[in-house]
Amino acid sequence: MSWVSDLVNAISLGVVYGLVAVSVGLVFGVLRQVNLAQGEVIALGAYSLWMTRGLPVAASIAICCVVCVAMSLAIQVAIFRPLRGASALTTLIVTFGLSYALEAVWLIAFGPNGEPVSMLSSLNSVVLGGSIALRWITLVEIGASGLFFTGLVLILYRSKIGMMMRATAEDFQTARLVGVRIDRVVTWAFVFGGLSAALVAVLVTVQSPLVTPSFGFNLIVIGLVGVVLGGIDRLGRATAGGFVVGFVNSLLGAVVPEQQLVFLPMLTFLFVIVILVLRPAGLFTPRGSIVERV
Amino acid sequence: MPDQAAEGDAVNLAGSGDAVGGAGAPPLSGSTGGLVCSEVSVAFAGVRALDKVSLSVNRGEVVGLIGPNGAGKTTLLNVLSGFASTVTGSVHLDGQDITHFTPQRRARLGLERTFQHGRLFSGLTVRENVELGALAVRASSRSARSIADRLLANLGLEEMADLPVAQLSHGDQQHVSVARAVAATPKYLLLDEPAAGLSEGSMAELGVVIERAIRESGAGVVLIDHNVDFVLKLSDRVVVLDYGEVLAEGPSDEIRRNVDVVSAYLGEAGVEDLAASQAQ
């Protein structure tokens, strides 16, 4: 029955990378620009959990959300607003540089060895014993991510700002011309991206408590691969792509012998390469669609 | 009045006897009402697309803009809506100089336009597309919804309200495009070839929708289209452009009989046909 736990674990890692993909995809959706520094938003959220370890859990999580949203908005104001209209490659390089710079900041501020976040460690206890080894955090990840995705869908399809976000994502110029308040739409995309990053920080630090300077970058690289794999031009496809990468990564991790785990990233990327060669526009993008050239 | 244009002067196109642009005439820039462009010239790569063209439209009035290909119709619409820069001349909206305003700023002041290819949001439903028009002018979610529902009902589009726009025919998409523009409660509405690519039947339906939309909004309308009959039927007043200059201006019936206009469209054969029909 270990396949059941492998499957559930794969789903839980899939939804976490789905959240990472959402945090990148929301911004890409409205601006058509990639925020590689989003990983550092997750990292700062994780460090904030360590810094507030003496506070009640709810307060610590609330502060993490505020920190992630604030940093996300700061990146919007400092980087994306001045670069509005610049090529996607320019923004990619600038946010890549910012990511490196912030990693250096984490290194100086918190040291190279990492800081352990012990919050909610009880969620690592086993739900079921025997052959089906499931931990509470696995179920919490699936449940919390499910709630977040549901809330996001409701906002996108039932609210004024959601409608404006969908219109802007479809055609930025026309949305601007018909009077959609683009600045407000972009701000909300960064707010939701920040909230998504905060949720990732909380869930991942419960499972892997050690927060190192490269904590966020490692997540964002895989998340971004998922976004491209699913289809970067639609949030739903990008999220599904993030899920698939996490799911496959987890399943491969379960079947690869422990001494061969060093090859796990190679195997995951091999899977991604094969899929993208066969379907350049993305796994979930209809055949015949034009490939987005970034 | 059409003959003035034929003689090459800038022509009085003010709809209600306002001051006019043109040789020896006072400029329109001091006008306090209406959407007014005065003595506008536009050039692309040294080629004049518009040469001292003046035009005005008042609230509740429909001004048709016709002319052969390359006459400058779309350029003039782009000047009015802010998509093209003028070399000389000015644009005023209810007395405010908007010559250097962006299209977005003009939209906020009540100047809406539609586009040749609709530019609707295909992933949104018909109702959502129309709601966006209302939301863009600061309507609340609830009032935007009620504006959209009322508008769709008044324009006879309520049955398609929940359909994704991508599922609509080209003709129906043009209806929705007009509805979205009207939802923004414009003071002035610029309709850019709304009948392009439509069959005769669809064009007639669109004409009904536009007439209802004009009644609904009370906006001043500038309508351009390649289909001359379509424009003449809907317009209170028609301006004819040719080679970037105003060739004629007047009520639809007058324009139909204007020798210069018939000549520009149909050549000498058309003029002879016109003369023959008038002789009968």
Interface residues (C-beta under 8 A of the other chain):
Chain A: S159 K160 M163 M164 R166 A167 E170 D171 T174 A175 R176 L177 V178 G179 V180 R181
Chain B: P103 Q104 A107 R108 F115 R119 F121 S122 G123 L124 E128 E131 L132 G133 L135 A136 V137 S140 S141 A144 R180 A184
